[in-house]
């Protein structure tokens, strides 16, 4: 079946099998390997992308369901050589260790800050509660999101 969607601001049209998952369209068909494929059961959250500005686990969305929608992957965060404040926060506050969960965490954090530019620690923890990080214990991830909230213009501020 033919689908058309927008991925990272670019129109995309593909002929896909009805059973193809969005994570596989992004990684295998479009080469956007920043979106990780982890557990395949929607438990880990490494595959989170923004779907019409809402974080979703792309391993639970059929590519056909994304037709007509806007999808943003972690590759969309960097713009013209500038890292997004969320990316900068993860660097400044050591929010990543092995990096496997990082792309999903970054996208979830970006969606949170777009909705709530000054979230509480509890709000941040709730937002990332659907994702598993086995390295950091979450404290550094929370600090990273707090850093991004305090520096909405990134290091330029």
C-alpha positions in Angstrom: 0.0 0.0 0.0 1.2 3.5 -0.7 1.6 5.9 2.2 2.6 9.5 2.4 3.7 11.3 5.5 6.1 14.0 6.6 9.3 12.9 8.3 11.5 15.5 9.9 9.8 18.2 7.8 10.3 16.3 4.5 7.5 14.7 2.5 7.9 10.9 2.1 5.9 8.5 -0.1 6.6 4.8 0.0 4.9 1.6 -1.0 4.9 -0.5 2.2 3.5 -3.8 3.4 0.5 -3.4 5.6 2.3 -5.0 8.6 5.4 -2.8 8.4 6.0 -1.0 11.7 6.9 2.7 11.8 10.2 1.9 13.5 11.2 -0.3 10.6 10.1 2.3 8.0 12.3 4.9 9.7 15.3 2.8 10.2 15.3 0.4 7.3 13.6 2.3 4.5 14.6 5.9 5.4 18.0 5.2 7.1 17.1 7.2 10.2 18.9 4.9 12.6 18.8 7.3 15.5 15.5 5.8 16.4 16.5 2.7 18.2 14.6 -0.7 18.1 14.8 -2.3 21.5 12.4 -4.7 23.1 9.8 -5.0 20.3 7.1 -5.1 23.0 6.7 -1.4 23.7 8.2 -1.7 27.2 11.6 0.0 26.8 10.8 3.2 25.0 14.0 3.4 22.9 11.9 3.8 19.7 10.0 6.9 20.8 9.4 9.5 18.0 7.1 12.5 17.9 3.9 11.7 16.0 2.0 14.9 15.4 4.1 16.4 18.3 3.1 13.6 20.7 5.7 11.0 21.8 4.8 7.5 20.7 6.6 4.2 20.7 7.2 3.6 17.0 7.3 -0.2 17.5 3.5 0.0 18.3 2.5 2.1 15.2 2.1 0.6 11.8 3.7 2.6 9.1 0.3 2.7 7.3 -1.2 4.4 10.3 1.3 7.2 10.0 0.1 8.1 6.5 -1.0 11.8 6.5 0.8 12.5 9.8 4.0 14.3 10.8 6.8 12.3 12.4 9.9 13.7 14.0 12.9 11.6 14.9 15.9 12.4 17.0 17.7 13.5 13.8 15.4 16.5 13.7 16.6 17.9 17.0 19.9 19.3 15.6 19.3 22.3 13.4 21.9 24.0 11.2 24.8 22.7 13.3 23.2 23.7 16.6 22.1 21.1 19.1 18.7 21.3 20.7 18.8 22.4 24.3 17.7 18.9 25.3 20.7 17.4 23.6 23.0 20.0 25.2 21.4 19.2 28.6 22.1 15.5 28.2 25.8 16.4 27.5 26.1 19.0 30.3 24.5 16.8 33.0 25.6 13.3 31.9 22.1 12.2 31.0 23.5 9.5 28.7 25.7 6.5 29.5 25.5 3.7 27.0 23.2 5.9 24.8 20.7 3.2 23.9 17.7 4.8 25.5 18.9 8.3 24.7 17.1 9.0 21.5 13.7 8.0 23.0 14.5 10.1 26.1 15.5 13.1 24.0 12.2 13.0 22.0 10.1 12.5 25.1 11.9 15.4 26.8 11.5 17.6 23.7 7.7 16.9 23.7 7.5 17.7 27.4 9.3 21.0 27.1 7.2 22.0 24.1 4.1 21.5 26.3 5.5 22.6 29.6 8.6 24.8 29.4 9.2 24.7 33.2 8.2 21.2 34.4 8.7 20.0 38.0 10.9 17.1 38.8 7.8 15.0 39.3 6.4 16.0 35.9 9.7 15.0 34.2 9.8 11.7 36.0 6.2 11.0 34.9 7.0 11.9 31.3 9.9 9.5 31.1 8.2 6.8 33.1 7.4 4.8 30.0 11.1 4.4 29.2 13.8 2.1 30.6 17.4 3.3 31.3 19.6 0.7 32.8 22.7 2.9 33.2 21.9 6.2 34.8 19.3 5.7 37.6 17.3 8.5 36.0 18.7 11.3 38.3 21.1 12.6 35.6 18.3 12.4 33.0 16.0 14.5 35.1 18.9 17.0 35.7 19.4 17.1 31.9 15.8 18.0 31.2 15.9 20.6 34.0 19.0 22.1 32.4 17.3 22.3 29.0 14.3 23.9 30.7 16.6 26.5 32.2 18.4 27.1 28.9 15.7 27.2 26.3 18.1 28.9 23.8 20.8 26.3 24.6 24.4 27.5 25.3 23.7 30.7 23.5 21.8 32.0 26.5 
